[in-house]
């Protein structure tokens, strides 16, 4: 079994909303064959608590606006370090960069198929480009800021 069209639509909406708020390392996994409680996970991160909250709020707003759904459960908003939004078919994790590195959810779910995200959302969406052209004129390296 794979994620339903409904779940995939929620994933796309969440990924675009996260990207609009400059989330880092946005990715999604189809966990439907592994978990009975949900069909997919979306992961995104940010470098500060305020941005983590802003990303989660934008995702929630866009899913409500476009799909008419509210999360069944919402955890971690007050702390702003790891916010979980549970929409039944999709569970969204918005993490502070430090929590993302420590818990490494993408490593835990690497055996699950990745869900392709819209073109404007890449695994490094929201990362800023650092101009290293003084050292190497051909080098532009992504850096999480």
C-alpha positions in Angstrom: 0.0 0.0 0.0 1.2 3.5 -0.6 0.1 7.0 0.5 -3.3 8.1 -0.8 -3.8 11.0 -3.2 -5.3 12.9 -0.2 -2.2 12.3 1.9 0.1 13.4 -1.0 -1.9 16.6 -1.5 -1.5 17.4 2.2 2.3 16.7 1.9 2.6 19.0 -1.1 0.7 21.8 0.7 2.8 21.4 3.9 6.1 21.4 1.9 5.2 24.5 0.0 4.0 26.3 3.1 7.3 25.4 4.9 9.3 26.5 1.9 7.4 29.8 1.9 8.6 30.4 5.5 12.2 29.5 4.5 12.3 26.1 6.2 15.5 24.1 5.8 15.9 20.5 4.6 12.2 19.8 3.7 11.5 16.2 2.9 8.7 13.7 3.1 8.4 9.9 3.4 5.7 7.4 2.6 5.4 5.4 5.8 2.2 3.7 4.9 3.8 0.2 4.7 5.6 0.6 8.0 3.1 2.4 10.3 -0.6 1.8 10.8 -1.1 5.3 12.4 -0.3 7.5 9.4 0.5 7.4 5.7 3.3 10.0 5.5 5.8 12.2 7.4 6.9 15.6 6.4 10.2 16.9 8.0 11.4 20.5 8.0 13.7 22.6 10.2 14.7 26.1 11.1 17.5 27.7 13.0 15.5 29.4 15.7 12.4 28.9 17.8 10.4 31.7 16.3 10.9 30.4 12.8 9.9 26.9 13.9 6.6 28.3 15.2 6.1 30.4 12.1 6.6 27.4 9.8 4.2 25.3 11.8 1.6 28.0 11.8 1.9 28.6 8.0 1.5 24.8 7.4 -1.5 24.7 9.6 -3.1 27.8 8.0 -2.5 26.5 4.4 -3.9 23.0 5.1 -6.9 24.6 6.7 -7.4 27.0 3.9 -6.8 24.6 1.0 -8.2 21.4 2.4 -10.5 22.5 5.2 -8.6 20.4 7.8 -7.3 21.1 11.3 -4.7 19.0 13.0 -6.1 16.3 15.3 -3.1 16.9 17.6 -0.6 19.6 17.9 2.4 19.4 20.3 5.4 21.4 21.1 4.2 24.9 20.0 5.0 26.6 23.3 8.6 25.5 23.3 9.2 26.0 19.6 11.9 23.3 19.4 9.9 20.5 17.8 6.4 21.0 16.7 4.3 18.0 15.7 1.2 18.5 13.6 -1.0 15.3 13.3 -3.4 15.5 10.4 -4.1 11.7 10.6 -2.9 10.9 7.0 0.1 13.1 7.4 2.3 13.8 10.5 4.4 16.9 10.2 7.6 17.5 12.2 9.0 21.0 12.3 12.2 20.9 14.3 14.9 23.3 15.5 18.1 22.5 13.6 19.7 21.1 16.7 16.8 18.7 17.4 16.8 17.7 13.7 20.5 16.8 13.9 20.2 15.0 17.2 17.1 12.9 16.5 17.8 12.4 12.8 14.3 11.3 11.8 15.3 11.0 8.2 17.8 8.4 9.2 15.2 6.4 11.1 12.8 6.4 8.1 15.4 6.1 5.3 14.1 2.7 4.3 10.7 4.2 3.5 10.2 5.7 0.0 10.8 9.4 -0.3 7.9 11.4 -1.6 8.8 13.7 -4.5 8.0 17.3 -3.6 7.0 20.1 -6.0 9.9 21.6 -8.0 10.0 24.8 -5.9 10.6 22.8 -2.7 13.9 21.0 -2.5 15.6 19.1 0.3 17.6 22.4 1.0 14.7 24.8 0.6 15.2 27.9 2.7 19.0 27.5 2.9 20.9 30.6 2.1 23.8 30.6 -0.4 27.1 31.9 0.9 29.3 33.5 -1.7 32.8 32.0 -1.4 33.9 33.5 -4.8 36.9 35.2 -3.2 38.5 31.8 -2.5 37.1 30.0 -5.5 35.2 32.0 -8.2 33.3 28.9 -9.3 32.1 27.9 -5.8 28.8 28.8 -4.2 28.2 26.6 -1.2 24.9 26.2 0.6 25.0 27.0 4.3 22.3 26.8 6.9 22.1 30.1 8.6 
